[in-house]
């Protein structure tokens, strides 16, 4: 398998004896992607282990019921029938290893990578093996993007920005003509524009007015339609990617006001959120340009301090940003010191969002951009909203 040499080089850099992959009933999709396994080929009802040592061939442990589960991975396989045989098999494939990485996060600090259950961790430790979090390895092999994937993201970013403008223009047209302009209608309009542009999404976009915009996970309802009228505040959060298994998402949030004059309070809250967003962006840009490390929690703290200084810390209820990849919420470093303590560094050739927000009882403001990194540069992929759009 082409990735084995790369994995072993990463293990040597991290001073680890190996990376132990484990799955039970598709409990760890990350393992399937890193090992380039097809999860749906045959049944997956039994436990399997795959140990990639720092040097030498991979060592596999599979059930007698499903002995071919890891056939596409090079290296010898031990077949077990009973729990005792599985335990002795583990001791054999881990022979000589003292520090191994697994999909585990101490205290579940990073739940995105914490895929191995506590009992299995206890089992490995009982064999005299120290278990280290594979969080950094996972980011390296899951979140690092190829040049083709980077280009995919850029293409989608351009299309999404155009769709934002089209959606706001459609709201203006409908309000002006006094035709049906409900949240759900505009959501479906955006979905139609996705299809026309060759884009797909895991879930429909958020179109939220007034109090609904104060709910970060609000979804429009066809059964209980909410009209969009003059004097309304509108939040549009949309994410999509190109068709194809290796395409990468883009994910933007823009806010607007239906009317000629934006209310002073809406403009003030947007200004605070935009300042928090820009502070995080500048920190990341400057650190990457000067080749200084910057972690997800560093970037989150920078944005959060701006909002806290403005007196709205309790109203910023989520992390500042998330990893972006083939899934809109990827498995790389998140910009987070609130919901989790994401110590992982923002590494080159990765993509992530920067999206602070303030959520008040009657409306909420979020402003979201996407960033990408190279070895010496970090940049925003698309236009940055600098003021509330007037529809």
N, C-alpha and C positions, 0 to 999 in steps of 0.2 A: 504494500500500500504506500502511495507516494508521500503521505503525510508522516509516516513513522520517523523518517530522518529529521524532519522539522520538529516534531514533538520531542525527540531525544535531544536535539540541540537546545530546546527551551528548558528541558529538565536539567541539563548540565549547567546552564546559566543560573538556574534557581537553586542549584546544589541539592537536588532531590534525587532519590534513588529510582523513582518511577512514578507513573500515573496509573492509578487503579480505577478502571471504569466498572460500574455496576448498574444493573437494571433488573427490575421486577415488574412485569406487566406494563411496559412502556413508561415506567416511572421517571426515566431520565431522557428526555428528547435530546438534550445536549450531547449525551454519549453517542447517540445514533448519528448526529451531524458531524461531530469531530472524527469519529471512526469511519464516516462515510458508509454507514449501514442503511439499509432500507427497512424502516420499522414495520412495514406492512407485508413484507415477504415471509409468509408462513405465520404460524401462531406464535405468540409471545406470552406464555403463561407461566414460565419458570424463570428462576434466577440465573443470571450469567455474570461472569467477571472476566475482564480483559486487562491484563497488566502489561503496560508498556515500560520496560526497564530503561534506564539511562543509556544502556548499550546492549546489543544483542536482540534476539527475536522476541516479539510479543509472546506472552504466555496466556492461554485461555482456559477457562473453566466453565463447562456447559453441562446442562442436564441431559440424562439419557433419553428423556422424553423429547427434547429438542436439540439433538447433538449437532445440527448443522447451522445453528443460529449465528455463529461467528466465522463461517467458512470463508468469507471474503477478506478476513484479516489474516495475514501471514502468521506462521508460527504454530507450534504444537498445541494440542488441546487435551485437557484432562476431562474425562466424562465422569460425572458423579450420579449416583442414584439416591442415596440417603443423605440426611443432614450431616451425619458423621463423615461420610465420604466427601461431602462438600467442604467441611472444615479442614480435613486433612489435605484436600486438594488446594485450598487457599494457602495453607502453610507451604506447600510445594511451590506454587507459582510466585509466592512472595519470599522465597528463600534468599537470604542475603540482603534483603531490603530493610532499612531502618526508618527512613522518612519517605512517605509516599503522599502524593496529592490525591484528593477525592473531591467530588462535587458536594462540598460541605462548607459551611460558614460558621465559625465559632459564635455561639449565642444567636445564631440565625441573623447575624448583622446584615447579610446581603441575601435575602430570601430567593432572589432570582437564580442563584447558583447552588442553593442548599437543597439538593435533590436526594441525597442519601439519608435514609432513616437512622435514628439514633442507635437502634439495635444493631444495625450492620456496622456502624462506626465502632460500637463496643466490641463486636466480634473481631474486627481487624486489630483493634488495640490489644485484645486478649492474646494475640499472636506475637506480641512484643514489637509491634510496628506503630510508629508515630504517624498520625494522620494530619496532614497539612491542607489548608484550603486550596482548592484548584481555581479560585476566583480569577487570579491574574492569568493563569494558563488559559482558562476558558475565554477571557477577553481576547487574548492573543489569537486564538484559533476560531473564535466565533464572531467577534466584532470587527476585526481588521478586514478592510474591504479591498478588493482588487481594483485596478484601474477601470475595468469595465463596469464594476458596480458603482464606483464613484461617478462615472459618467451617467449611469442610469439615474442616480439620485439627482444630479444636476438637471437632467432633462425633465424629470418629474417636478422639480422645484419650479421651473419656468411655467409648466402647464398649470400647476396649482395656483400660482400667483395670478395667472390670467383668469382662472375660474373664480377666484376671490372677487376680482373686479366684475366679472360677469354676473355673479350672484348678487352683489350689491346693486348693479345696474338693473337686474331683474326685479329686485325689491322696489327700486325707484319707479320703474315702469308700471308695476302693478298698483302701487300706492297712488301714483299720479292718475292712472286710469280707473281707480277705484274698483279694480278687479280683485279676485281672491289672492291674498298674500298672507298665507299662514306659515308658521315655522315649518310644518311638515311639507308644505308645497315647495318651499325653497330647498329643503333637504333633498326632495326628489329631483328638483331642478339640478342640484349639484351632482347627484348620482347620474343623471342623464349626461351631464358634461363629462363626468369621468368616463363613461362608456364611449362617448364620441371621441375622446382623446386617447383611447386605448389603455385606460387605467383601471385598476381594481383595488378593492379595499376590504379589510376584514370586517368592518362594521361601518354603518352610515355616519356621515358627519354630524356635528352638533350645530344646530341653529337655535339660539336661545335669546329670548327677549327679556328685558327688564329683570324681574325677580328670578326668572329661570336662569339667567346668566350667572347668578350667584351659586349655582349648583354645578361643580366642575364635571359631573357625569350626567348632566341632564340629556334626555333624548326626546325629541318631538313626538307627539302622538297623533295619529290619524283619527283615533276615536275621540280625542279631546283637543280639537284644533285650537291653537292660539293665534289670533290674527296679528299681523305686523302693520302698525298704523303710524301716522305722523306723530312725532313726539316719543317714539320708542327707541330704546337702546338695544342694539343687536350685537351678539357675539357669534362669530363663525369660526369653528374649529374643524379643519378637514385634513385628512391624511389619505394617501394613496400611493401606489407603485405601479410600474409597468407589468404587463403580463409576462410570466416567465419566472422560473424558480430562483434565479440569482438576482432578480431586480431588488432595488432598495427603496424603502419608503421615503417620502418627504411629509412633513407634518407642520402646518402653520395655523396660528390663531390670529385673527384680526377682529377689531371692534369698530362699530359705526353708530351714528345717530341719525334717525330719520327726521330731518328737519333742517332749517337754515342756520339756527344758532344752537351750538352745543351747550348744554347746561354746565355751569361753572364747576359743580361738584364732580360731574363725570370727567371733565377735562383735567381736574386736579388729580383725581385718582389714577387716571391714565398716565399722567406725567410721572407720578411716583413709581408706578409699575414699569414704565419705559426706562426710567433711571436705574432701577434695580436690574433690569435686563441688560442694559448697556454696561453697567458696572461689572457684571459677570463676564460679558463678552470681552471687555477690555482686559480683565485679569487673565483670561485664557489666552488672548492674543499676545499680550506682553510676555507671559511666562513661556509660551511656546517659542516665540521669536528669540528670546534670550536663552533658550534651552534649559530653563528651570522647570522642575517638576510641578505639576498642578493636578490636584486630585478632584474627584467629584465633590467631596465635602468642602474643599477650598472654594470652589465656584459657587456652591449653594450658600455658604456662609457670607460671601461677598454680596450676593443679591439680597439675602435675608437681612443683613445689617442696614441696608438702605430703607427697607420697608419698616423695620423695627424703629429706626430713627424717626420715621414719619409718624409713628404712633399706631401702626396697623399690624404689628407683629402677630397678634392673635388671629388676624384675618387672612394671613398667608398660611393656608392649611395643608399645602402639599410641597413636595420637593421642587427644586428649580428646573430640573430637566431630566430627560431619560435617554438612554442609548437608543439608537435607530439602526435597523438593519433590515434583513428580510422580513422581520416582524416589526411592526411600528414601535413596540417596546422591546428593544433588543436586550442582549445579555452582556453588553459592555458596561463600562462605568456610567452610573447615573449621577446627576448633579444633586447630591442629597446628603444633608447632615441632620435632617429632621425625622423622616419616616424610617430611614436606616442610616447607618454610619458608613458611607461608601468611601473607603480609603483608597480605592483603586485609582491609579493615575489615568489621566486622559492621554492615550497613546496615539501615535501617528496612524493615519489612514483609518480613522474611525469617524463616526457621525453621531450627533446627539442634538437634543433640543435644549433651548434656553427659554423658559416660560414661567416667570414669576406671575403671581396673581394676588389680588385683594378682593375678598368676597364679603360684601356688606349685605344687610338684610334685604335691600330692595334692588340691588344690582351688583354684578361682579365684573371685574376687568382682568383679563389675562392677555399677555402679548407674547407670542411664540415665534422664535426664529430657529433655524437649524444651523449648526456649525459643523465644519469638517476640519481635519488636521492633516498636516504633513510633518516631516521631521523638523522644519523650521518655521512653519506658518500655520495659523488657524484663521478661518474666515467664515463669514456668514454666507450661506448659500441662498441668496435672494434678497429682495427688498426689505428694508426694516421700516416698520410703521413708526412715524414720528409724531403723529397727531391723530385724533379721532376722525375717521372718515365721515363726511356729511353726505347722507344719501338724499 
